[in-house]
């Protein structure tokens, strides 16, 4: 089960990823925001857990979810 969830949301005439109440900078497309969220999640250190990426379904039917593996190494950022 994932410990954290990155959401892709509309932000400042573009798209951003959101973790909790914190928004990233805006990106021109949802795909760019998703790529940046995947990159951030891959570097996230949350023990043995992984992250979820939540994004609006292209058909407007709600949210889609994708599990993202996180950095499980013992090193520090």
N, CA, C, O and CB atoms as a CASP TS submission, in Angstrom:
PFRMAT TS
TARGET T0000
AUTHOR 0000-0000-0000
METHOD Language model
MODEL 1
PARENT N/A
ATOM      1  N   UNK     1       0.838  -1.181   0.000  1.00  0.00           N
ATOM      2  CA  UNK     1       0.000   0.000   0.000  1.00  0.00           C
ATOM      3  C   UNK     1       0.881   1.243   0.000  1.00  0.00           C
ATOM      4  O   UNK     1       1.924   1.266   0.655  1.00  0.00           O
ATOM      5  CB  UNK     1      -0.952  -0.001   1.213  1.00  0.00           C
ATOM      6  N   UNK     2       0.483   2.240  -0.706  1.00  0.00           N
ATOM      7  CA  UNK     2       1.259   3.466  -0.812  1.00  0.00           C
ATOM      8  C   UNK     2       1.122   4.307   0.450  1.00  0.00           C
ATOM      9  O   UNK     2       0.076   4.313   1.099  1.00  0.00           O
ATOM     10  CB  UNK     2       0.820   4.270  -2.034  1.00  0.00           C
ATOM     11  N   UNK     3       2.184   5.007   0.781  1.00  0.00           N
ATOM     12  CA  UNK     3       2.190   5.875   1.941  1.00  0.00           C
ATOM     13  C   UNK     3       1.892   7.326   1.583  1.00  0.00           C
ATOM     14  O   UNK     3       1.407   8.079   2.427  1.00  0.00           O
ATOM     15  CB  UNK     3       3.518   5.783   2.637  1.00  0.00           C
ATOM     16  N   UNK     4       2.171   7.727   0.356  1.00  0.00           N
ATOM     17  CA  UNK     4       1.930   9.097  -0.084  1.00  0.00           C
ATOM     18  C   UNK     4       1.293   9.078  -1.470  1.00  0.00           C
ATOM     19  O   UNK     4       1.465   8.131  -2.237  1.00  0.00           O
ATOM     20  CB  UNK     4       3.250   9.916  -0.095  1.00  0.00           C
ATOM     21  N   UNK     5       0.553  10.146  -1.775  1.00  0.00           N
ATOM     22  CA  UNK     5      -0.099  10.247  -3.082  1.00  0.00           C
ATOM     23  C   UNK     5       0.180  11.601  -3.695  1.00  0.00           C
ATOM     24  O   UNK     5      -0.095  12.635  -3.087  1.00  0.00           O
ATOM     25  CB  UNK     5      -1.616  10.017  -2.961  1.00  0.00           C
ATOM     26  N   UNK     6       0.722  11.596  -4.886  1.00  0.00           N
ATOM     27  CA  UNK     6       0.906  12.809  -5.680  1.00  0.00           C
ATOM     28  C   UNK     6      -0.316  12.936  -6.584  1.00  0.00           C
ATOM     29  O   UNK     6      -0.648  12.003  -7.315  1.00  0.00           O
ATOM     30  CB  UNK     6       2.252  12.766  -6.521  1.00  0.00           C
ATOM     31  N   UNK     7      -0.988  14.091  -6.538  1.00  0.00           N
ATOM     32  CA  UNK     7      -2.144  14.327  -7.406  1.00  0.00           C
ATOM     33  C   UNK     7      -1.746  15.277  -8.524  1.00  0.00           C
ATOM     34  O   UNK     7      -0.952  16.192  -8.307  1.00  0.00           O
ATOM     35  CB  UNK     7      -3.341  14.902  -6.601  1.00  0.00           C
ATOM     36  N   UNK     8      -2.285  15.070  -9.707  1.00  0.00           N
ATOM     37  CA  UNK     8      -2.106  15.988 -10.832  1.00  0.00           C
ATOM     38  C   UNK     8      -3.364  16.847 -10.888  1.00  0.00           C
ATOM     39  O   UNK     8      -4.473  16.337 -11.047  1.00  0.00           O
ATOM     40  CB  UNK     8      -1.857  15.214 -12.203  1.00  0.00           C
ATOM     41  N   UNK     9      -3.174  18.163 -10.755  1.00  0.00           N
ATOM     42  CA  UNK     9      -4.314  19.084 -10.651  1.00  0.00           C
ATOM     43  C   UNK     9      -4.099  20.310 -11.531  1.00  0.00           C
ATOM     44  O   UNK     9      -2.957  20.683 -11.798  1.00  0.00           O
ATOM     45  CB  UNK     9      -4.531  19.516  -9.187  1.00  0.00           C
ATOM     46  N   UNK    10      -5.188  20.945 -11.987  1.00  0.00           N
ATOM     47  CA  UNK    10      -5.056  22.212 -12.708  1.00  0.00           C
ATOM     48  C   UNK    10      -4.464  23.272 -11.775  1.00  0.00           C
ATOM     49  O   UNK    10      -4.805  23.322 -10.593  1.00  0.00           O
ATOM     50  CB  UNK    10      -6.437  22.679 -13.267  1.00  0.00           C
ATOM     51  N   UNK    11      -3.562  24.132 -12.317  1.00  0.00           N
ATOM     52  CA  UNK    11      -2.912  25.147 -11.485  1.00  0.00           C
ATOM     53  C   UNK    11      -2.360  26.257 -12.362  1.00  0.00           C
ATOM     54  O   UNK    11      -1.584  25.987 -13.278  1.00  0.00           O
ATOM     55  CB  UNK    11      -1.783  24.523 -10.632  1.00  0.00           C
ATOM     56  N   UNK    12      -2.746  27.503 -12.101  1.00  0.00           N
ATOM     57  CA  UNK    12      -2.225  28.686 -12.816  1.00  0.00           C
ATOM     58  C   UNK    12      -2.215  28.512 -14.329  1.00  0.00           C
ATOM     59  O   UNK    12      -1.167  28.659 -14.959  1.00  0.00           O
ATOM     60  CB  UNK    12      -0.819  28.996 -12.344  1.00  0.00           C
ATOM     61  N   UNK    13      -3.338  28.209 -14.906  1.00  0.00           N
ATOM     62  CA  UNK    13      -3.495  28.032 -16.359  1.00  0.00           C
ATOM     63  C   UNK    13      -2.666  26.874 -16.913  1.00  0.00           C
ATOM     64  O   UNK    13      -2.369  26.840 -18.107  1.00  0.00           O
ATOM     65  CB  UNK    13      -3.110  29.310 -17.075  1.00  0.00           C
ATOM     66  N   UNK    14      -2.299  25.945 -16.069  1.00  0.00           N
ATOM     67  CA  UNK    14      -1.543  24.766 -16.496  1.00  0.00           C
ATOM     68  C   UNK    14      -1.865  23.619 -15.565  1.00  0.00           C
ATOM     69  O   UNK    14      -2.991  23.493 -15.083  1.00  0.00           O
ATOM     70  CB  UNK    14      -0.015  25.046 -16.515  1.00  0.00           C
ATOM     71  N   UNK    15      -0.876  22.788 -15.315  1.00  0.00           N
ATOM     72  CA  UNK    15      -1.027  21.611 -14.460  1.00  0.00           C
ATOM     73  C   UNK    15       0.115  21.558 -13.465  1.00  0.00           C
ATOM     74  O   UNK    15       1.219  22.023 -13.752  1.00  0.00           O
ATOM     75  CB  UNK    15      -1.074  20.314 -15.302  1.00  0.00           C
ATOM     76  N   UNK    16      -0.147  20.991 -12.290  1.00  0.00           N
ATOM     77  CA  UNK    16       0.877  20.839 -11.263  1.00  0.00           C
ATOM     78  C   UNK    16       0.693  19.490 -10.595  1.00  0.00           C
ATOM     79  O   UNK    16      -0.344  18.842 -10.741  1.00  0.00           O
ATOM     80  CB  UNK    16       0.812  21.991 -10.220  1.00  0.00           C
ATOM     81  N   UNK    17       1.729  19.073  -9.850  1.00  0.00           N
ATOM     82  CA  UNK    17       1.513  17.926  -8.983  1.00  0.00           C
ATOM     83  C   UNK    17       1.385  18.459  -7.569  1.00  0.00           C
ATOM     84  O   UNK    17       1.982  19.473  -7.208  1.00  0.00           O
ATOM     85  CB  UNK    17       2.673  16.874  -9.101  1.00  0.00           C
ATOM     86  N   UNK    18       0.594  17.754  -6.781  1.00  0.00           N
ATOM     87  CA  UNK    18       0.261  18.194  -5.439  1.00  0.00           C
ATOM     88  C   UNK    18       0.542  17.062  -4.468  1.00  0.00           C
ATOM     89  O   UNK    18       0.153  15.917  -4.699  1.00  0.00           O
ATOM     90  CB  UNK    18      -1.215  18.647  -5.350  1.00  0.00           C
ATOM     91  N   UNK    19       1.216  17.392  -3.389  1.00  0.00           N
ATOM     92  CA  UNK    19       1.474  16.441  -2.309  1.00  0.00           C
ATOM     93  C   UNK    19       0.966  17.095  -1.036  1.00  0.00           C
ATOM     94  O   UNK    19       1.524  18.094  -0.582  1.00  0.00           O
ATOM     95  CB  UNK    19       3.011  16.057  -2.201  1.00  0.00           C
ATOM     96  N   UNK    20      -0.079  16.541  -0.466  1.00  0.00           N
ATOM     97  CA  UNK    20      -0.713  17.192   0.682  1.00  0.00           C
ATOM     98  C   UNK    20      -1.317  18.510   0.222  1.00  0.00           C
ATOM     99  O   UNK    20      -2.127  18.540  -0.704  1.00  0.00           O
ATOM    100  CB  UNK    20       0.309  17.424   1.841  1.00  0.00           C
ATOM    101  N   UNK    21      -0.917  19.606   0.878  1.00  0.00           N
ATOM    102  CA  UNK    21      -1.393  20.934   0.506  1.00  0.00           C
ATOM    103  C   UNK    21      -0.384  21.696  -0.346  1.00  0.00           C
ATOM    104  O   UNK    21      -0.604  22.865  -0.663  1.00  0.00           O
ATOM    105  CB  UNK    21      -1.714  21.732   1.749  1.00  0.00           C
ATOM    106  N   UNK    22       0.708  21.059  -0.717  1.00  0.00           N
ATOM    107  CA  UNK    22       1.786  21.723  -1.446  1.00  0.00           C
ATOM    108  C   UNK    22       1.696  21.450  -2.935  1.00  0.00           C
ATOM    109  O   UNK    22       1.597  20.300  -3.363  1.00  0.00           O
ATOM    110  CB  UNK    22       3.140  21.274  -0.918  1.00  0.00           C
ATOM    111  N   UNK    23       1.731  22.531  -3.728  1.00  0.00           N
ATOM    112  CA  UNK    23       1.678  22.430  -5.188  1.00  0.00           C
ATOM    113  C   UNK    23       3.056  22.675  -5.788  1.00  0.00           C
ATOM    114  O   UNK    23       3.837  23.475  -5.274  1.00  0.00           O
ATOM    115  CB  UNK    23       0.661  23.432  -5.767  1.00  0.00           C
ATOM    116  N   UNK    24       3.338  21.985  -6.866  1.00  0.00           N
ATOM    117  CA  UNK    24       4.562  22.245  -7.627  1.00  0.00           C
ATOM    118  C   UNK    24       4.363  23.502  -8.457  1.00  0.00           C
ATOM    119  O   UNK    24       3.294  24.113  -8.441  1.00  0.00           O
ATOM    120  CB  UNK    24       4.934  21.033  -8.535  1.00  0.00           C
ATOM    121  N   UNK    25       5.389  23.869  -9.169  1.00  0.00           N
ATOM    122  CA  UNK    25       5.235  24.933 -10.153  1.00  0.00           C
ATOM    123  C   UNK    25       4.306  24.438 -11.262  1.00  0.00           C
ATOM    124  O   UNK    25       4.153  23.229 -11.442  1.00  0.00           O
ATOM    125  CB  UNK    25       6.623  25.372 -10.734  1.00  0.00           C
ATOM    126  N   UNK    26       3.689  25.349 -12.001  1.00  0.00           N
ATOM    127  CA  UNK    26       2.796  24.899 -13.082  1.00  0.00           C
ATOM    128  C   UNK    26       3.580  24.409 -14.298  1.00  0.00           C
ATOM    129  O   UNK    26       4.657  24.920 -14.607  1.00  0.00           O
ATOM    130  CB  UNK    26       1.855  26.036 -13.498  1.00  0.00           C
ATOM    131  N   UNK    27       3.026  23.421 -14.975  1.00  0.00           N
ATOM    132  CA  UNK    27       3.571  22.894 -16.223  1.00  0.00           C
ATOM    133  C   UNK    27       2.516  23.041 -17.309  1.00  0.00           C
ATOM    134  O   UNK    27       1.323  23.099 -17.013  1.00  0.00           O
ATOM    135  CB  UNK    27       4.010  21.404 -16.067  1.00  0.00           C
ATOM    136  N   UNK    28       2.939  23.101 -18.535  1.00  0.00           N
ATOM    137  CA  UNK    28       2.021  23.356 -19.656  1.00  0.00           C
ATOM    138  C   UNK    28       1.006  22.234 -19.854  1.00  0.00           C
ATOM    139  O   UNK    28      -0.132  22.489 -20.247  1.00  0.00           O
ATOM    140  CB  UNK    28       2.812  23.549 -20.937  1.00  0.00           C
ATOM    141  N   UNK    29       1.411  20.999 -19.585  1.00  0.00           N
ATOM    142  CA  UNK    29       0.514  19.865 -19.812  1.00  0.00           C
ATOM    143  C   UNK    29       0.458  18.972 -18.582  1.00  0.00           C
ATOM    144  O   UNK    29       1.355  18.990 -17.739  1.00  0.00           O
ATOM    145  CB  UNK    29       0.966  19.054 -21.036  1.00  0.00           C
ATOM    146  N   UNK    30      -0.612  18.192 -18.497  1.00  0.00           N
ATOM    147  CA  UNK    30      -0.736  17.223 -17.415  1.00  0.00           C
ATOM    148  C   UNK    30       0.363  16.171 -17.513  1.00  0.00           C
ATOM    149  O   UNK    30       0.853  15.684 -16.494  1.00  0.00           O
ATOM    150  CB  UNK    30      -2.121  16.554 -17.443  1.00  0.00           C
ATOM    151  N   UNK    31       0.749  15.821 -18.730  1.00  0.00           N
ATOM    152  CA  UNK    31       1.811  14.822 -18.927  1.00  0.00           C
ATOM    153  C   UNK    31       3.136  15.310 -18.354  1.00  0.00           C
ATOM    154  O   UNK    31       3.869  14.529 -17.748  1.00  0.00           O
ATOM    155  CB  UNK    31       1.974  14.496 -20.423  1.00  0.00           C
ATOM    156  N   UNK    32       3.459  16.600 -18.538  1.00  0.00           N
ATOM    157  CA  UNK    32       4.687  17.147 -17.958  1.00  0.00           C
ATOM    158  C   UNK    32       4.625  17.093 -16.434  1.00  0.00           C
ATOM    159  O   UNK    32       5.604  16.725 -15.785  1.00  0.00           O
ATOM    160  CB  UNK    32       4.914  18.598 -18.434  1.00  0.00           C
ATOM    161  N   UNK    33       3.487  17.455 -15.867  1.00  0.00           N
ATOM    162  CA  UNK    33       3.324  17.396 -14.414  1.00  0.00           C
ATOM    163  C   UNK    33       3.464  15.959 -13.918  1.00  0.00           C
ATOM    164  O   UNK    33       4.064  15.721 -12.870  1.00  0.00           O
ATOM    165  CB  UNK    33       1.956  17.974 -13.998  1.00  0.00           C
ATOM    166  N   UNK    34       2.913  14.996 -14.667  1.00  0.00           N
ATOM    167  CA  UNK    34       3.032  13.590 -14.286  1.00  0.00           C
ATOM    168  C   UNK    34       4.491  13.130 -14.316  1.00  0.00           C
ATOM    169  O   UNK    34       4.934  12.419 -13.415  1.00  0.00           O
ATOM    170  CB  UNK    34       2.185  12.714 -15.216  1.00  0.00           C
ATOM    171  N   UNK    35       5.231  13.529 -15.339  1.00  0.00           N
ATOM    172  CA  UNK    35       6.650  13.169 -15.425  1.00  0.00           C
ATOM    173  C   UNK    35       7.428  13.726 -14.237  1.00  0.00           C
ATOM    174  O   UNK    35       8.257  13.029 -13.651  1.00  0.00           O
ATOM    175  CB  UNK    35       7.256  13.683 -16.740  1.00  0.00           C
ATOM    176  N   UNK    36       7.161  14.988 -13.881  1.00  0.00           N
ATOM    177  CA  UNK    36       7.857  15.613 -12.752  1.00  0.00           C
ATOM    178  C   UNK    36       7.463  14.958 -11.437  1.00  0.00           C
ATOM    179  O   UNK    36       8.300  14.799 -10.549  1.00  0.00           O
ATOM    180  CB  UNK    36       7.554  17.115 -12.698  1.00  0.00           C
ATOM    181  N   UNK    37       6.194  14.575 -11.304  1.00  0.00           N
ATOM    182  CA  UNK    37       5.749  13.891 -10.089  1.00  0.00           C
ATOM    183  C   UNK    37       6.415  12.530  -9.961  1.00  0.00           C
ATOM    184  O   UNK    37       6.832  12.137  -8.871  1.00  0.00           O
ATOM    185  CB  UNK    37       4.224  13.734 -10.085  1.00  0.00           C
ATOM    186  N   UNK    38       6.515  11.811 -11.077  1.00  0.00           N
ATOM    187  CA  UNK    38       7.207  10.506 -11.049  1.00  0.00           C
ATOM    188  C   UNK    38       8.659  10.684 -10.613  1.00  0.00           C
ATOM    189  O   UNK    38       9.178   9.894  -9.823  1.00  0.00           O
ATOM    190  CB  UNK    38       7.148   9.821 -12.445  1.00  0.00           C
ATOM    191  N   UNK    39       9.312  11.724 -11.129  1.00  0.00           N
ATOM    192  CA  UNK    39      10.700  12.000 -10.772  1.00  0.00           C
ATOM    193  C   UNK    39      10.811  12.319  -9.289  1.00  0.00           C
ATOM    194  O   UNK    39      11.694  11.796  -8.608  1.00  0.00           O
ATOM    195  CB  UNK    39      11.255  13.161 -11.611  1.00  0.00           C
ATOM    196  N   UNK    40       9.933  13.165  -8.786  1.00  0.00           N
ATOM    197  CA  UNK    40       9.961  13.516  -7.363  1.00  0.00           C
ATOM    198  C   UNK    40       9.708  12.291  -6.500  1.00  0.00           C
ATOM    199  O   UNK    40      10.394  12.087  -5.498  1.00  0.00           O
ATOM    200  CB  UNK    40       8.921  14.600  -7.053  1.00  0.00           C
ATOM    201  N   UNK    41       8.732  11.472  -6.876  1.00  0.00           N
ATOM    202  CA  UNK    41       8.402  10.277  -6.100  1.00  0.00           C
ATOM    203  C   UNK    41       9.545   9.276  -6.101  1.00  0.00           C
ATOM    204  O   UNK    41       9.808   8.625  -5.090  1.00  0.00           O
ATOM    205  CB  UNK    41       7.141   9.621  -6.647  1.00  0.00           C
ATOM    206  N   UNK    42      10.222   9.154  -7.231  1.00  0.00           N
ATOM    207  CA  UNK    42      11.331   8.199  -7.321  1.00  0.00           C
ATOM    208  C   UNK    42      12.457   8.571  -6.360  1.00  0.00           C
ATOM    209  O   UNK    42      13.194   7.702  -5.894  1.00  0.00           O
ATOM    210  CB  UNK    42      11.868   8.136  -8.758  1.00  0.00           C
ATOM    211  N   UNK    43      12.586   9.865  -6.068  1.00  0.00           N
ATOM    212  CA  UNK    43      13.633  10.322  -5.156  1.00  0.00           C
ATOM    213  C   UNK    43      13.160  10.410  -3.713  1.00  0.00           C
ATOM    214  O   UNK    43      13.965  10.638  -2.810  1.00  0.00           O
ATOM    215  CB  UNK    43      14.145  11.666  -5.597  1.00  0.00           C
ATOM    216  N   UNK    44      11.869  10.233  -3.488  1.00  0.00           N
ATOM    217  CA  UNK    44      11.281  10.337  -2.154  1.00  0.00           C
ATOM    218  C   UNK    44      11.723   9.157  -1.305  1.00  0.00           C
ATOM    219  O   UNK    44      11.713   8.019  -1.774  1.00  0.00           O
ATOM    220  CB  UNK    44       9.739  10.400  -2.233  1.00  0.00           C
ATOM    221  N   UNK    45      12.104   9.411  -0.083  1.00  0.00           N
ATOM    222  CA  UNK    45      12.498   8.350   0.836  1.00  0.00           C
ATOM    223  C   UNK    45      11.412   8.206   1.889  1.00  0.00           C
ATOM    224  O   UNK    45      11.250   9.066   2.755  1.00  0.00           O
ATOM    225  CB  UNK    45      13.883   8.648   1.493  1.00  0.00           C
ATOM    226  N   UNK    46      10.666   7.103   1.806  1.00  0.00           N
ATOM    227  CA  UNK    46       9.588   6.859   2.762  1.00  0.00           C
ATOM    228  C   UNK    46       9.661   5.436   3.301  1.00  0.00           C
ATOM    229  O   UNK    46       8.643   4.753   3.405  1.00  0.00           O
ATOM    230  CB  UNK    46       8.220   7.111   2.108  1.00  0.00           C
ATOM    231  N   UNK    47      10.845   5.001   3.638  1.00  0.00           N
ATOM    232  CA  UNK    47      11.005   3.656   4.186  1.00  0.00           C
ATOM    233  C   UNK    47      10.750   2.600   3.135  1.00  0.00           C
ATOM    234  O   UNK    47      11.298   2.661   2.035  1.00  0.00           O
ATOM    235  CB  UNK    47      10.073   3.446   5.364  1.00  0.00           C
ATOM    236  N   UNK    48       9.923   1.640   3.472  1.00  0.00           N
ATOM    237  CA  UNK    48       9.629   0.541   2.546  1.00  0.00           C
ATOM    238  C   UNK    48       8.382   0.787   1.720  1.00  0.00           C
ATOM    239  O   UNK    48       7.960  -0.092   0.969  1.00  0.00           O
ATOM    240  CB  UNK    48       9.473  -0.747   3.309  1.00  0.00           C
ATOM    241  N   UNK    49       7.782   1.964   1.839  1.00  0.00           N
ATOM    242  CA  UNK    49       6.549   2.246   1.107  1.00  0.00           C
ATOM    243  C   UNK    49       6.811   2.748  -0.298  1.00  0.00           C
ATOM    244  O   UNK    49       7.955   3.004  -0.675  1.00  0.00           O
ATOM    245  CB  UNK    49       5.724   3.255   1.855  1.00  0.00           C
ATOM    246  N   UNK    50       5.763   2.884  -1.058  1.00  0.00           N
ATOM    247  CA  UNK    50       5.825   3.459  -2.391  1.00  0.00           C
ATOM    248  C   UNK    50       4.847   4.622  -2.445  1.00  0.00           C
ATOM    249  O   UNK    50       4.153   4.902  -1.468  1.00  0.00           O
ATOM    250  CB  UNK    50       5.504   2.394  -3.490  1.00  0.00           C
ATOM    251  N   UNK    51       4.795   5.284  -3.564  1.00  0.00           N
ATOM    252  CA  UNK    51       3.909   6.427  -3.740  1.00  0.00           C
ATOM    253  C   UNK    51       2.857   6.104  -4.786  1.00  0.00           C
ATOM    254  O   UNK    51       3.041   5.209  -5.611  1.00  0.00           O
ATOM    255  CB  UNK    51       4.705   7.681  -4.142  1.00  0.00           C
ATOM    256  N   UNK    52       1.767   6.830  -4.747  1.00  0.00           N
ATOM    257  CA  UNK    52       0.741   6.745  -5.771  1.00  0.00           C
ATOM    258  C   UNK    52       0.721   8.042  -6.552  1.00  0.00           C
ATOM    259  O   UNK    52       0.911   9.121  -5.989  1.00  0.00           O
ATOM    260  CB  UNK    52      -0.645   6.449  -5.154  1.00  0.00           C
ATOM    261  N   UNK    53       0.491   7.935  -7.845  1.00  0.00           N
ATOM    262  CA  UNK    53       0.255   9.080  -8.706  1.00  0.00           C
ATOM    263  C   UNK    53      -1.221   9.043  -9.069  1.00  0.00           C
ATOM    264  O   UNK    53      -1.691   8.079  -9.673  1.00  0.00           O
ATOM    265  CB  UNK    53       1.180   9.061  -9.988  1.00  0.00           C
ATOM    266  N   UNK    54      -1.953  10.093  -8.702  1.00  0.00           N
ATOM    267  CA  UNK    54      -3.384  10.189  -9.010  1.00  0.00           C
ATOM    268  C   UNK    54      -3.574  11.285 -10.043  1.00  0.00           C
ATOM    269  O   UNK    54      -3.101  12.408  -9.864  1.00  0.00           O
ATOM    270  CB  UNK    54      -4.233  10.478  -7.724  1.00  0.00           C
ATOM    271  N   UNK    55      -4.267  10.957 -11.124  1.00  0.00           N
ATOM    272  CA  UNK    55      -4.463  11.942 -12.179  1.00  0.00           C
ATOM    273  C   UNK    55      -5.868  11.794 -12.762  1.00  0.00           C
ATOM    274  O   UNK    55      -6.449  10.709 -12.730  1.00  0.00           O
ATOM    275  CB  UNK    55      -3.388  11.784 -13.288  1.00  0.00           C
ATOM    276  N   UNK    56      -6.416  12.906 -13.301  1.00  0.00           N
ATOM    277  CA  UNK    56      -7.763  12.826 -13.864  1.00  0.00           C
ATOM    278  C   UNK    56      -7.795  11.864 -15.052  1.00  0.00           C
ATOM    279  O   UNK    56      -6.925  11.907 -15.922  1.00  0.00           O
ATOM    280  CB  UNK    56      -8.250  14.224 -14.297  1.00  0.00           C
ATOM    281  N   UNK    57      -8.793  11.008 -15.076  1.00  0.00           N
ATOM    282  CA  UNK    57      -8.957  10.072 -16.192  1.00  0.00           C
ATOM    283  C   UNK    57      -9.223  10.864 -17.467  1.00  0.00           C
ATOM    284  O   UNK    57     -10.015  11.806 -17.454  1.00  0.00           O
ATOM    285  CB  UNK    57     -10.117   9.060 -15.915  1.00  0.00           C
ATOM    286  N   UNK    58      -8.574  10.495 -18.564  1.00  0.00           N
ATOM    287  CA  UNK    58      -8.770  11.220 -19.823  1.00  0.00           C
ATOM    288  C   UNK    58     -10.226  11.277 -20.283  1.00  0.00           C
ATOM    289  O   UNK    58     -10.623  12.220 -20.967  1.00  0.00           O
ATOM    290  CB  UNK    58      -7.942  10.587 -20.898  1.00  0.00           C
ATOM    291  N   UNK    59     -11.023  10.271 -19.911  1.00  0.00           N
ATOM    292  CA  UNK    59     -12.426  10.255 -20.331  1.00  0.00           C
ATOM    293  C   UNK    59     -13.350  10.985 -19.354  1.00  0.00           C
ATOM    294  O   UNK    59     -14.569  10.986 -19.525  1.00  0.00           O
ATOM    295  CB  UNK    59     -12.893   8.827 -20.492  1.00  0.00           C
ATOM    296  N   UNK    60     -12.751  11.613 -18.314  1.00  0.00           N
ATOM    297  CA  UNK    60     -13.537  12.376 -17.361  1.00  0.00           C
ATOM    298  C   UNK    60     -14.300  11.542 -16.347  1.00  0.00           C
ATOM    299  O   UNK    60     -15.192  12.050 -15.669  1.00  0.00           O
ATOM    300  CB  UNK    60     -14.486  13.219 -18.090  1.00  0.00           C
ATOM    301  N   UNK    61     -13.955  10.266 -16.239  1.00  0.00           N
ATOM    302  CA  UNK    61     -14.702   9.356 -15.368  1.00  0.00           C
ATOM    303  C   UNK    61     -14.214   9.336 -13.921  1.00  0.00           C
ATOM    304  O   UNK    61     -14.646   8.485 -13.144  1.00  0.00           O
ATOM    305  CB  UNK    61     -14.633   7.974 -15.924  1.00  0.00           C
ATOM    306  N   UNK    62     -13.343  10.233 -13.550  1.00  0.00           N
ATOM    307  CA  UNK    62     -12.829  10.255 -12.176  1.00  0.00           C
ATOM    308  C   UNK    62     -11.310  10.252 -12.173  1.00  0.00           C
ATOM    309  O   UNK    62     -10.675  10.859 -13.035  1.00  0.00           O
ATOM    310  CB  UNK    62     -13.360   9.054 -11.377  1.00  0.00           C
ATOM    311  N   UNK    63     -10.735   9.568 -11.201  1.00  0.00           N
ATOM    312  CA  UNK    63      -9.282   9.520 -11.028  1.00  0.00           C
ATOM    313  C   UNK    63      -8.722   8.180 -11.472  1.00  0.00           C
ATOM    314  O   UNK    63      -9.368   7.142 -11.323  1.00  0.00           O
ATOM    315  CB  UNK    63      -8.907   9.785  -9.571  1.00  0.00           C
ATOM    316  N   UNK    64      -7.518   8.213 -12.017  1.00  0.00           N
ATOM    317  CA  UNK    64      -6.724   7.015 -12.302  1.00  0.00           C
ATOM    318  C   UNK    64      -5.563   7.025 -11.313  1.00  0.00           C
ATOM    319  O   UNK    64      -5.127   8.090 -10.875  1.00  0.00           O
ATOM    320  CB  UNK    64      -6.211   6.979 -13.813  1.00  0.00           C
ATOM    321  N   UNK    65      -5.065   5.846 -10.962  1.00  0.00           N
ATOM    322  CA  UNK    65      -3.968   5.737 -10.005  1.00  0.00           C
ATOM    323  C   UNK    65      -2.860   4.876 -10.577  1.00  0.00           C
ATOM    324  O   UNK    65      -3.110   3.879 -11.256  1.00  0.00           O
ATOM    325  CB  UNK    65      -4.461   5.157  -8.671  1.00  0.00           C
ATOM    326  N   UNK    66      -1.629   5.279 -10.291  1.00  0.00           N
ATOM    327  CA  UNK    66      -0.467   4.530 -10.751  1.00  0.00           C
ATOM    328  C   UNK    66       0.520   4.460  -9.594  1.00  0.00           C
ATOM    329  O   UNK    66       0.876   5.491  -9.022  1.00  0.00           O
ATOM    330  CB  UNK    66       0.183   5.190 -12.020  1.00  0.00           C
ATOM    331  N   UNK    67       0.964   3.264  -9.244  1.00  0.00           N
ATOM    332  CA  UNK    67       1.942   3.118  -8.178  1.00  0.00           C
ATOM    333  C   UNK    67       3.325   3.477  -8.708  1.00  0.00           C
ATOM    334  O   UNK    67       3.681   3.134  -9.836  1.00  0.00           O
ATOM    335  CB  UNK    67       1.927   1.679  -7.608  1.00  0.00           C
ATOM    336  N   UNK    68       4.101   4.176  -7.871  1.00  0.00           N
ATOM    337  CA  UNK    68       5.447   4.603  -8.244  1.00  0.00           C
ATOM    338  C   UNK    68       6.406   4.091  -7.185  1.00  0.00           C
ATOM    339  O   UNK    68       6.198   4.322  -5.994  1.00  0.00           O
ATOM    340  CB  UNK    68       5.542   6.161  -8.388  1.00  0.00           C
ATOM    341  N   UNK    69       7.439   3.409  -7.601  1.00  0.00           N
ATOM    342  CA  UNK    69       8.437   2.925  -6.671  1.00  0.00           C
ATOM    343  C   UNK    69       9.280   4.092  -6.164  1.00  0.00           C
ATOM    344  O   UNK    69       9.666   4.970  -6.937  1.00  0.00           O
ATOM    345  CB  UNK    69       9.324   1.857  -7.332  1.00  0.00           C
ATOM    346  N   UNK    70       9.560   4.097  -4.873  1.00  0.00           N
ATOM    347  CA  UNK    70      10.363   5.165  -4.261  1.00  0.00           C
ATOM    348  C   UNK    70      11.761   4.645  -3.949  1.00  0.00           C
ATOM    349  O   UNK    70      12.031   3.450  -4.072  1.00  0.00           O
ATOM    350  CB  UNK    70       9.685   5.700  -2.969  1.00  0.00           C
ATOM    351  N   UNK    71      12.641   5.549  -3.547  1.00  0.00           N
ATOM    352  CA  UNK    71      14.010   5.213  -3.200  1.00  0.00           C
ATOM    353  C   UNK    71      14.014   4.540  -1.823  1.00  0.00           C
ATOM    354  O   UNK    71      13.707   5.186  -0.821  1.00  0.00           O
ATOM    355  CB  UNK    71      14.919   6.484  -3.212  1.00  0.00           C
ATOM    356  N   UNK    72      14.351   3.276  -1.768  1.00  0.00           N
ATOM    357  CA  UNK    72      14.362   2.546  -0.511  1.00  0.00           C
ATOM    358  C   UNK    72      15.778   2.380   0.055  1.00  0.00           C
ATOM    359  O   UNK    72      15.994   1.620   1.000  1.00  0.00           O
ATOM    360  CB  UNK    72      13.722   1.189  -0.705  1.00  0.00           C
ATOM    361  N   UNK    73      16.748   3.109  -0.543  1.00  0.00           N
ATOM    362  CA  UNK    73      18.113   3.051  -0.065  1.00  0.00           C
ATOM    363  C   UNK    73      18.245   3.710   1.295  1.00  0.00           C
ATOM    364  O   UNK    73      17.371   4.463   1.725  1.00  0.00           O
ATOM    365  CB  UNK    73      19.047   3.707  -1.057  1.00  0.00           C
ATOM    366  N   UNK    74      19.334   3.420   1.955  1.00  0.00           N
ATOM    367  CA  UNK    74      19.578   3.991   3.281  1.00  0.00           C
ATOM    368  C   UNK    74      20.308   5.321   3.215  1.00  0.00           C
ATOM    369  O   UNK    74      20.502   5.964   4.247  1.00  0.00           O
ATOM    370  CB  UNK    74      20.371   3.022   4.123  1.00  0.00           C
ATOM    371  N   UNK    75      20.715   5.747   2.034  1.00  0.00           N
ATOM    372  CA  UNK    75      21.445   7.003   1.903  1.00  0.00           C
ATOM    373  C   UNK    75      20.550   8.200   2.119  1.00  0.00           C
ATOM    374  O   UNK    75      19.325   8.102   2.045  1.00  0.00           O
ATOM    375  CB  UNK    75      22.095   7.093   0.548  1.00  0.00           C
ATOM    376  N   UNK    76      21.171   9.323   2.384  1.00  0.00           N
ATOM    377  CA  UNK    76      20.428  10.573   2.567  1.00  0.00           C
ATOM    378  C   UNK    76      20.473  11.371   1.295  1.00  0.00           C
ATOM    379  O   UNK    76      21.414  11.250   0.511  1.00  0.00           O
ATOM    380  CB  UNK    76      20.993  11.397   3.737  1.00  0.00           C
ATOM    381  N   UNK    77      19.458  12.191   1.081  1.00  0.00           N
ATOM    382  CA  UNK    77      19.449  13.080  -0.087  1.00  0.00           C
ATOM    383  C   UNK    77      20.437  14.189   0.115  1.00  0.00           C
ATOM    384  O   UNK    77      20.585  15.049  -0.754  1.00  0.00           O
ATOM    385  CB  UNK    77      18.051  13.656  -0.343  1.00  0.00           C
TER
END
